[in-house]
Amino acid sequence: MGSRNNLLFFSIVLGVVLAGCCSVPDKIVGRYKSAECETQGSSPVVCTSIIPKASASVVSIKTPSLSASKTSGTSKPDTELRTLFHRTIIISVSKKGPFNPADRLEATTVTIEPNNMIFVNWDTLATNYTLINAGTVQFTQARGLTENLSAGTPSGGPAIVSGSLGGSQTNTRVENFNASLQAETLTATVEDGGKKLVIRRQGGPGVDLTGNTIIKVDMSYNGNPARKYVFYIPTYSDAKKHLLQPTNLFLIRKIVFGVPPNTKTSARVTLVYTLRHVKSGDTTYEEKDDDVLEMTDHSMPHTFLLIPKWETSPLTFGLVKITGQHKNYYINVKQPGRDPVPLIFDKYDTALNFLAYIRSSNPGKQINRPLVLGNARLGFFDPTEENPFVPLKMGELFDFKVKPTGF
């Protein structure tokens, strides 16, 4: 008899424990009990009463050419076009000021308008969810964006969240959602004859479009290019590594068209966005009980530096006289049948190597002999002289330093 009573007692206790274990609350677990937002200089208010704004910014960095066919832009061996720029642009979209954590941006359109460049081409376009690589015709998209929400009550504890959007409620309804979702729709277009780059994003369910978008583009200067001559010497030594005499050097000139000096590229950036603002119901993960305001707004256009002047028009280098007559004059080159032009090098080291070479040719007793490189004569262009081209004498070789010239 005693054993039967004990068995009955344990059966009742087990039933109570199981009932407590398996009961499910009436409401899916909330994100938070309440949310308050505080703006500077004001008292906290309920976040659902504040509608956030959004803003966009851009920055760009130098990147390799999109394809080998665009690396030089030259039409002749002695001509080079330096008005094509390869850039990686990073667009950042963010919400401004206090906002309800449940609010999200569902669609964004960012328009970029450079002041002196046009967009020629774009290649790679990427976000957190999508990667489009037009150069290799690849398209990768985040799919299967499936989330699971289930409520389970451990003994003596509150409901907890574990992993498939399936919410089970005892006395109201049972909702199960399990589908493969497209995270976003992403497009980039070059419009208005290349004057605008427009990037459009449309988010899938539950996707907030704040964050970065990265795109690789080719941009071309659309103003009047500047022209200058740049020189280089293929070699200073012969096949046996012996230093060549100046008269045996081969001085090559190249016509370069580029962006005028001190020209920077700025871009006007405009953002149009659609915000999903939750007015109530934000305390639950479930969105069906949300009271939502869908609104489309835009941010004020802002101007950002896209390419600094030292990248649009990189420095070149010449040799300038630092003492005596013709102080602060650059060395010029006069070749047969051509007008004198400054002796300009692309890089500082190239100009420095040339200066070291001509100094190494010991003038000896020939200090008044003009310096000749192959078929080219070196000198100064002085419009005050009867003959504006004044030859450079061997004795003046130690009176020079390398100095930047701008483009």
Secondary structure, 3 states (H helix, E strand, C coil): CHHHHHHHHHHHHHHHHHHHHHCCCCCCCECCCCCEECCCCCCCEEHHHCCCEEEEEEEEEECCCCCHHHCCCCCECCEEEECEEEEEEEEEEEEECCCCCCCEEEEEEEEEEECCEEEEEEEEEECCCEEEECCCCEEEECCCCCCCEEEECCCCCCCEEECCEEEECCCCCEEECCCCCCCEEEEEEEEHHHCEEEEEEEECCCCCCCEEEEEEEEEEECCCCEEEEEEECCCCECCCCCECCHHHCCCEEEEEEECCCCCCEEEEEEEEEEEEEEEECCCECCCCCCEEEEEEEECCCEEEEEECHHHHCCCEEEEEECCCCCCCCECEEECCCCCCEECEECCHHHHHHHHHHHHHCCCCCCCCCECEECCEEEEEECCCCCCCEEECEHHHCCCEEEEEEEC
